[in-house]
Each structure stands twice: as structure tokens, then as C-alpha cells.
């Protein structure tokens, strides 16, 4: 294996880790957003909604970016 292949495999491994982490954050954002329904005041609902949507955006962005890198790295490795 040459240095370029090793770097590609490292990028692939990091992207797979980021994909899993992004999924976890996305899933946690869904839970926080659903928990918003059970809040008793408007301020708590808005806070939960803001936190949930922020987690959804961060997790979704991590997953999309990681999947883009995974596809690119897999096509270059083969």
C-alpha cells in the first residue's frame, strides 16, 4: 500500500465514524423535538423546539457530508 491509499482509508474510516455520530445526533434531535409536545409552558416548548431543530440540522449535515466523503473515497480505493 502506498501513502495515498493509506490516507484514503483513513478518510473513509473517519467519514464512517462521522456518519454514525451524525445519525446519533439526528436521532437525539428527533427525541428532543418529540419531547416538545410534553412541555407545559410555551417557553419550554420553544426551547425544546429550538434545541431539537439545531440537533437535527447538525446531525443531518454531518451525515450528508460524511456520506459524500464515503462515496468519493470508495470510488478512489477500488
N, C-alpha and C positions, 0 to 999 in steps of 0.2 A: 504494500500500500504506500502510495506517495503522500506527501504532505497535504495536497489538495483534497484527496479522498478522506483523509482523517478529519480535516476541517469541515467537510460536508456532512460527515457522520455526526460530528459534534453539534453542528447546526440543527440537524434532524432530531437529535436527542433533546436538545433544548426546546425546540419547537413542540415536540410531543409533550414535554413537561408543561410548557405554557398552555397547550391545548387542554390538558387535564385541569390545570389550575383555573383557566378561564371558565371551564364547564362548572367547576365547584362554585366559583364566584357568581356565575349566572344563575345556578340553581338556588344559591342562598338569596340572591336578589328576588327571585320568584317567591320564595318563602316570606321574605320581609314584605313584599308587595301584597301578598295574600293576607298577612297578619294585619295589614292596614284596616281591613274590614272590621276587625275585632277591637279597634281602638274606640274609646268612649268620647273623646273630645276632638274637635276639628284640628286643633294644633297638633295633636298626636297623629292624626290621620295624614296630615300634610307632611309631617316629619318622616313618617314611615314610607309614604309615597316617594318623597324625595330620595331617601336612603335606598329604597328598593330600585328605583329607576337608575340611580347612579351606579349601583352594583350591576344591574342588567347591562348598562352601556359598557362598563369596564370589562365585565366578563365576556360579553359578546364581541367586543373589539379584540380582546386577547385571543379568543377562539378563531376569529376570522383571520387575523394576522398570522397566527400560528399555522393554520391550515394552508395559507398561501405559501408560507416558507416550506411546509412539509411537501406540498406538491412540487415545488421548484427543486428541492433537494433530492426527492426521489427520482425525478426525471434526469437529474445530473449524475446520480450514483449509478444508475443502470446503463 
